Amino acid sequence: MIERLLIFSIPELILLVVLFVLFVCQLLYYLVSYSRPYKKAKTADNQISLDSYPPVSVIVYAKNESYNLQKYLPSLLVQDYPWYEVIVINDGSTDESDDVLKRLENEYKHLYHTFIPQESKYLSRRKLSLTIGIKAAKHDILLFTEANCQPLSNEWIKSMVCNYTNQTSIVLGYCAYKENSSFFHKLVGYDNLLSGLQYISSALKNNPFSANGRNLSYKKKLFFEHKGYSHSLSLHAGDDDLFINEASTGENTRVKYTPESMTEMAPFERFAMWKEMKISRAATQHHYQGKQLLFYRMEKVSFFLFLLLVIASVILGILGNPLTALVGVLLYAISLIVKYVVLNKAARMLQQKISAASLPLLEITQPLINLYILIYRVFKGKKDYTFTITGK
């Protein structure tokens, strides 16, 4: 019996070798790529030192957001920064948004807003709105967020702007997700954390490929040099991630993710709202240049292969050699511990939370949701997020 426990059959040996290779792949993704923002943050000099304060235009997109504008917009209007304006683009809202904005304009003289009529026709109303806001901006440095977000500090503008150098045209920020105890919100927070770590880590490696428009800054000059959103007019979205994918380089892009530089997004009320955002993002990701997105998708492929082989090792262990099952379970447990340690450190750094108890289910559910979104877009949702441009 002892001799049998110490000897693997050829199929068991092949399975364990492949399992170990996938185990190493999983560790490398987390210990190298996903941990890079945390490691860099520990050694970075985060002290703000500005010889002068360049003027900034903060641009906020809003559509039927009267409640959020009233709740969150004041935090943008009391920033500790000497020279800035806030421009809210009210995209055809039918609620009380216009009344809220007029009331706040009477109190804050650096707040301006413009209204896009509901009957305005454009391939992407969001891009039309943002383009009008950018053209209306008085200053070259633009800072973007949305009506359902608020800065975590009154030094948000200062913290983002201090990253500009003579070579910098883009500064990527991070928007935390304000989750609660439900599994749905844990899933959204986990998804937001992973996507944030991916674009932050890639930018730190001088290979930026995406961004989040809820906390993003770039120069007005860069926008017009790249002809605005002209390259993605067939898409509803893409004003943030796809524009940055096209315009960013290792030389012109920096990233900032200290607590003072972050914004926080209000929780999604319904799964349908999150699903719509995910489908919209899937449409833009199809047009990404470079291989960074593929690199992170391969991590999910390797994870599921790893998980399947862990299950296979347990089955073989039950049917034959218990040591096979022990090795498989041990490798899975080690990978899970490493992932939790890395993600927990990153989550605390990015003002979020990660649940150790929920992690096994989250890391299975999140890629399955992404797969569902891709399938949904192919068979049902594609026309909702893209247009066909025809000449006349």
C-alpha positions as CSV (number, residue, x, y, z in Angstrom):
1,M,0.0,0.0,0.0
2,I,2.8,2.4,0.9
3,E,4.6,1.6,-2.3
4,R,1.4,2.3,-4.3
5,L,1.0,5.7,-2.7
6,L,4.5,6.7,-3.7
7,I,4.3,5.7,-7.4
8,F,2.3,7.6,-10.1
9,S,1.1,5.9,-13.3
10,I,2.0,7.4,-16.6
11,P,-1.4,9.1,-17.1
12,E,-1.2,10.5,-13.5
13,L,2.3,11.8,-14.1
14,I,1.3,13.5,-17.3
15,L,-1.7,15.1,-15.6
16,L,0.4,16.3,-12.7
17,V,3.1,17.8,-14.9
18,V,0.6,19.8,-16.9
19,L,-1.2,20.7,-13.7
20,F,2.1,22.0,-12.3
21,V,2.8,24.1,-15.4
22,L,-0.6,25.7,-15.2
23,F,-0.1,26.3,-11.5
24,V,3.2,28.1,-12.2
25,C,1.4,30.2,-14.9
26,Q,-1.3,31.2,-12.4
27,L,1.4,32.2,-9.8
28,L,3.3,34.3,-12.4
29,Y,0.2,36.3,-13.4
30,Y,-0.5,37.2,-9.8
31,L,3.0,37.5,-8.4
32,V,4.3,39.5,-11.4
33,S,1.5,41.3,-13.2
34,Y,-1.3,41.8,-10.7
35,S,1.1,42.6,-7.9
36,R,3.0,45.2,-9.9
37,P,0.8,48.2,-8.8
38,Y,1.2,47.3,-5.2
39,K,5.0,46.8,-5.5
40,K,5.4,50.0,-7.4
41,A,3.3,51.9,-4.9
42,K,5.6,50.9,-2.0
43,T,8.6,52.3,-3.7
44,A,7.1,55.3,-5.5
45,D,7.5,58.9,-4.3
46,N,3.9,60.0,-3.9
47,Q,4.6,63.5,-2.6
48,I,2.9,66.2,-4.5
49,S,5.2,69.0,-5.6
50,L,3.9,71.6,-8.1
51,D,5.9,74.7,-8.8
52,S,2.7,76.1,-10.4
53,Y,-0.8,75.0,-10.7
54,P,-1.9,74.6,-14.3
55,P,-5.6,75.4,-15.0
56,V,-7.8,72.4,-15.3
57,S,-11.2,71.7,-16.9
58,V,-13.2,69.0,-15.2
59,I,-15.8,67.4,-17.6
60,V,-18.7,65.4,-16.2
61,Y,-21.1,63.4,-18.4
62,A,-24.7,63.1,-17.0
63,K,-27.9,61.6,-18.3
64,N,-31.0,61.6,-16.0
65,E,-28.7,61.9,-13.0
66,S,-30.4,64.5,-10.9
67,Y,-30.1,62.5,-7.7
68,N,-26.4,61.8,-8.2
69,L,-25.6,65.3,-9.4
70,Q,-27.1,66.7,-6.2
71,K,-25.3,64.1,-4.1
72,Y,-21.8,64.0,-5.7
73,L,-21.3,67.1,-7.8
74,P,-20.5,69.4,-4.7
75,S,-17.5,67.3,-3.9
76,L,-16.1,68.3,-7.3
77,L,-16.8,72.0,-6.7
78,V,-14.9,72.3,-3.4
79,Q,-11.6,70.8,-4.5
80,D,-8.4,72.3,-3.0
81,Y,-7.2,73.6,-6.3
82,P,-6.8,77.3,-7.2
83,W,-7.7,77.4,-10.8
84,Y,-10.3,75.0,-12.3
85,E,-13.7,74.9,-13.9
86,V,-16.3,72.1,-13.9
87,I,-18.4,71.5,-17.1
88,V,-21.4,69.2,-16.9
89,I,-22.8,67.9,-20.1
90,N,-26.5,67.2,-19.6
91,D,-27.3,64.6,-22.3
92,G,-31.0,65.1,-23.0
93,S,-32.1,64.4,-19.4
94,T,-35.8,64.3,-18.7
95,D,-35.6,64.4,-14.9
96,E,-34.7,67.4,-12.7
97,S,-31.0,67.5,-13.7
98,D,-31.2,70.9,-15.3
99,D,-32.9,72.5,-12.2
100,V,-30.2,70.9,-10.0
101,L,-27.4,72.3,-12.2
102,K,-28.9,75.8,-12.3
103,R,-29.2,75.8,-8.6
104,L,-25.6,74.8,-8.1
105,E,-24.4,77.3,-10.7
106,N,-25.8,80.1,-8.6
107,E,-23.7,78.9,-5.7
108,Y,-20.5,77.9,-7.5
109,K,-19.3,80.4,-10.2
110,H,-16.8,77.9,-11.6
111,L,-19.6,75.5,-12.6
112,Y,-21.0,75.5,-16.1
113,H,-23.3,73.2,-17.9
114,T,-24.6,72.6,-21.4
115,F,-27.7,70.7,-22.6
116,I,-27.8,68.3,-25.5
117,P,-31.4,68.2,-26.8
118,Q,-33.1,64.8,-26.9
119,E,-33.8,65.1,-30.6
120,S,-30.1,65.6,-31.5
121,K,-29.0,62.9,-33.9
122,Y,-25.5,61.5,-33.7
123,L,-23.9,58.1,-34.0
124,S,-22.9,58.3,-30.3
125,R,-24.7,60.8,-28.2
126,R,-22.1,60.3,-25.4
127,K,-19.3,61.1,-27.7
128,L,-21.2,64.1,-29.1
129,S,-21.7,65.3,-25.5
130,L,-18.1,64.9,-24.5
131,T,-16.8,66.5,-27.7
132,I,-19.0,69.6,-27.0
133,G,-17.7,69.6,-23.4
134,I,-14.1,69.4,-24.6
135,K,-14.6,72.2,-27.1
136,A,-16.2,74.3,-24.4
137,A,-13.3,73.7,-22.0
138,K,-11.1,76.8,-21.5
139,H,-8.0,74.9,-20.4
140,D,-5.7,72.3,-22.0
141,I,-5.7,69.8,-19.1
142,L,-8.9,67.9,-19.1
143,L,-10.1,65.7,-16.2
144,F,-13.0,63.4,-16.7
145,T,-15.5,61.7,-14.4
146,E,-19.2,60.9,-14.3
147,A,-22.2,62.1,-12.4
148,N,-22.4,59.0,-10.2
149,C,-18.9,59.3,-9.0
150,Q,-17.2,61.4,-6.3
151,P,-13.5,62.0,-5.5
152,L,-12.2,60.4,-2.3
153,S,-10.3,63.5,-1.4
154,N,-10.5,67.3,-1.9
155,E,-7.0,67.0,-3.4
156,W,-8.2,64.8,-6.3
157,I,-7.4,67.4,-9.0
158,K,-4.1,68.3,-7.5
159,S,-3.1,64.6,-7.2
160,M,-3.9,63.8,-10.8
161,V,-2.4,67.0,-12.3
162,C,0.9,66.7,-10.5
163,N,1.8,63.8,-12.8
164,Y,2.0,66.0,-15.9
165,T,5.5,66.5,-17.3
166,N,6.7,68.0,-20.6
167,Q,6.3,64.5,-22.1
168,T,3.0,63.6,-20.5
169,S,-0.3,63.9,-22.3
170,I,-2.4,61.3,-20.5
171,V,-2.8,60.4,-16.8
172,L,-4.7,57.3,-15.9
173,G,-6.6,57.2,-12.6
174,Y,-8.6,54.6,-10.7
175,C,-12.3,54.5,-9.8
176,A,-13.1,52.3,-6.8
177,Y,-16.4,50.5,-6.6
178,K,-18.6,51.1,-3.6
179,E,-19.8,47.6,-2.9
180,N,-22.1,46.2,-0.2
181,S,-22.5,42.7,1.2
182,S,-24.5,41.1,-1.6
183,F,-22.7,38.6,-3.9
184,F,-23.7,40.7,-7.0
185,H,-21.9,43.7,-5.6
186,K,-18.9,41.6,-4.6
187,L,-18.8,40.3,-8.2
188,V,-18.9,43.9,-9.7
189,G,-16.2,45.0,-7.2
190,Y,-14.0,42.0,-8.1
191,D,-14.5,42.7,-11.8
192,N,-13.7,46.3,-11.4
193,L,-10.6,45.5,-9.3
194,L,-9.2,43.1,-11.9
195,S,-9.8,45.4,-14.8
196,G,-8.1,48.3,-12.9
197,L,-5.1,46.2,-12.0
198,Q,-4.8,45.1,-15.6
199,Y,-4.6,48.6,-17.1
200,I,-2.6,50.0,-14.2
201,S,0.0,47.2,-14.4
202,S,0.3,47.5,-18.1
203,A,0.8,51.3,-17.9
204,L,3.4,50.8,-15.2
205,K,5.2,48.6,-17.7
206,N,5.1,51.4,-20.3
207,N,2.5,49.5,-22.3
208,P,-0.8,51.2,-21.6
209,F,-3.9,49.8,-23.4
210,S,-7.1,50.9,-21.6
211,A,-8.6,53.4,-19.2
212,N,-11.7,54.2,-17.1
213,G,-13.5,57.3,-18.0
214,R,-14.7,57.8,-14.4
215,N,-11.2,58.9,-13.5
216,L,-9.1,60.0,-16.5
217,S,-7.1,63.0,-17.6
218,Y,-5.6,64.0,-20.9
219,K,-4.7,67.1,-22.8
220,K,-7.1,68.9,-25.1
221,K,-4.4,69.2,-27.6
222,L,-4.0,65.4,-27.7
223,F,-7.7,65.0,-28.4
224,F,-7.7,67.2,-31.5
225,E,-4.3,65.8,-32.7
226,H,-6.0,62.4,-32.8
227,K,-9.1,63.9,-34.5
228,G,-11.2,63.2,-31.4
229,Y,-13.4,60.1,-31.6
230,S,-13.4,59.9,-35.4
231,H,-11.8,56.5,-35.4
232,S,-14.6,54.9,-33.3
233,L,-17.7,56.7,-34.5
234,S,-19.4,53.4,-35.2
235,L,-19.5,52.6,-31.5
236,H,-21.7,54.0,-28.8
237,A,-18.8,53.8,-26.3
238,G,-15.0,54.0,-26.6
239,D,-14.6,57.6,-25.5
240,D,-12.3,56.4,-22.7
241,D,-10.8,53.0,-23.2
242,L,-10.6,52.9,-27.0
243,F,-9.4,56.5,-27.3
244,I,-6.6,55.8,-24.8
245,N,-5.8,52.5,-26.6
246,E,-5.3,54.6,-29.8
247,A,-3.6,57.6,-28.3
248,S,-1.4,56.3,-25.4
249,T,2.2,55.3,-25.5
250,G,4.8,54.4,-23.0
251,E,6.2,57.9,-23.2
252,N,3.1,60.0,-23.1
253,T,1.1,58.2,-20.4
254,R,1.5,58.1,-16.6
255,V,-0.7,56.4,-14.0
256,K,-1.7,57.6,-10.5
257,Y,-3.5,55.5,-7.9
258,T,-2.9,57.0,-4.5
259,P,-6.0,57.4,-2.3
260,E,-6.1,61.2,-3.0
261,S,-6.2,60.6,-6.7
262,M,-9.1,58.1,-6.7
263,T,-12.8,58.5,-7.4
264,E,-15.5,56.2,-6.1
265,M,-18.5,55.0,-8.1
266,A,-22.0,54.5,-6.6
267,P,-23.2,50.8,-6.7
268,F,-25.1,49.4,-9.6
269,E,-28.8,49.1,-8.7
270,R,-29.6,46.2,-11.0
271,F,-27.7,43.5,-12.9
272,A,-29.1,44.8,-16.2
273,M,-27.3,48.1,-15.7
274,W,-24.0,46.4,-15.2
275,K,-24.7,44.0,-18.1
276,E,-25.3,47.0,-20.4
277,M,-21.9,48.5,-19.4
278,K,-20.1,45.2,-19.9
279,I,-21.6,44.6,-23.4
280,S,-20.7,48.2,-24.3
281,R,-17.1,47.6,-23.1
282,A,-17.0,44.3,-25.0
283,A,-17.8,46.1,-28.2
284,T,-14.9,48.5,-27.8
285,Q,-12.5,45.8,-26.7
286,H,-13.0,44.1,-30.1
287,H,-11.1,47.0,-31.6
288,Y,-8.2,47.2,-29.2
289,Q,-4.7,47.4,-30.7
290,G,-1.9,45.4,-29.1
291,K,-1.9,42.1,-27.3
292,Q,-2.4,43.2,-23.7
293,L,-6.1,42.2,-23.5
294,L,-5.3,38.8,-25.0
295,F,-2.5,38.4,-22.4
296,Y,-5.1,38.8,-19.6
297,R,-7.7,36.6,-21.3
298,M,-5.1,33.8,-21.5
299,E,-4.9,34.0,-17.7
300,K,-8.6,33.0,-17.5
301,V,-8.1,30.2,-20.0
302,S,-5.2,28.8,-18.1
303,F,-7.2,29.1,-14.9
304,F,-10.1,27.0,-16.2
305,L,-7.7,24.4,-17.6
306,F,-6.0,24.4,-14.2
307,L,-9.3,24.0,-12.4
308,L,-10.4,21.1,-14.7
309,L,-7.1,19.3,-14.1
310,V,-7.5,19.8,-10.4
311,I,-11.0,18.1,-10.6
312,A,-9.5,15.4,-12.8
313,S,-6.7,14.7,-10.2
314,V,-9.3,14.4,-7.5
315,I,-11.4,11.9,-9.6
316,L,-8.2,9.9,-10.3
317,G,-7.4,10.0,-6.6
318,I,-10.7,8.6,-5.7
319,L,-10.5,5.9,-8.3
320,G,-6.9,5.0,-7.7
321,N,-4.0,6.8,-6.2
322,P,-5.0,9.2,-3.3
323,L,-1.7,11.0,-3.7
324,T,-2.8,12.4,-7.1
325,A,-5.8,14.0,-5.4
326,L,-3.7,15.3,-2.6
327,V,-1.2,17.0,-5.0
328,G,-4.1,18.6,-7.1
329,V,-5.9,19.9,-4.0
330,L,-2.6,21.2,-2.5
331,L,-1.7,23.1,-5.7
332,Y,-5.2,24.6,-5.9
333,A,-5.1,25.7,-2.2
334,I,-1.6,27.3,-2.7
335,S,-2.8,29.2,-5.8
336,L,-5.9,30.4,-4.0
337,I,-3.9,31.6,-1.0
338,V,-1.4,33.5,-3.3
339,K,-4.3,35.1,-5.2
340,Y,-6.0,36.2,-2.0
341,V,-2.9,37.7,-0.6
342,V,-2.1,39.6,-3.8
343,L,-5.7,40.8,-4.4
344,N,-6.2,41.7,-0.8
345,K,-3.2,44.0,-0.8
346,A,-4.2,45.5,-4.1
347,A,-7.8,46.0,-3.0
348,R,-6.8,47.8,0.2
349,M,-4.4,50.0,-1.8
350,L,-7.2,50.8,-4.3
351,Q,-9.8,51.4,-1.5
352,Q,-11.8,48.3,-2.1
353,K,-12.4,45.0,-0.4
354,I,-12.0,41.3,-1.3
355,S,-13.6,38.5,0.5
356,A,-11.5,35.3,1.1
357,A,-14.7,33.3,1.5
358,S,-16.1,34.6,-1.8
359,L,-12.9,34.4,-3.9
360,P,-13.3,30.8,-5.1
361,L,-16.7,31.5,-6.5
362,L,-15.8,35.0,-7.8
363,E,-12.9,33.7,-9.8
364,I,-15.1,31.2,-11.5
365,T,-18.2,33.4,-12.0
366,Q,-16.4,36.5,-13.3
367,P,-14.9,34.9,-16.5
368,L,-18.2,33.0,-17.1
369,I,-20.0,36.3,-17.0
370,N,-17.5,37.7,-19.5
371,L,-18.0,34.7,-21.8
372,Y,-21.8,35.2,-21.5
373,I,-21.4,38.9,-22.4
374,L,-19.4,38.0,-25.5
375,I,-21.9,35.4,-26.6
376,Y,-24.8,37.8,-25.9
377,R,-23.2,40.5,-28.0
378,V,-22.6,38.2,-31.0
379,F,-26.2,36.8,-31.1
380,K,-28.4,39.6,-29.6
381,G,-26.7,42.7,-28.5
382,K,-24.3,43.7,-31.3
383,K,-26.7,46.2,-33.0
384,D,-27.4,47.9,-29.7
385,Y,-23.8,49.1,-29.4
386,T,-22.6,49.5,-33.0
387,F,-23.8,51.3,-36.1
388,T,-23.2,50.8,-39.8
389,I,-21.8,53.9,-41.4
390,T,-22.9,54.3,-45.0
391,G,-22.0,57.0,-47.4
392,K,-24.7,58.9,-49.5
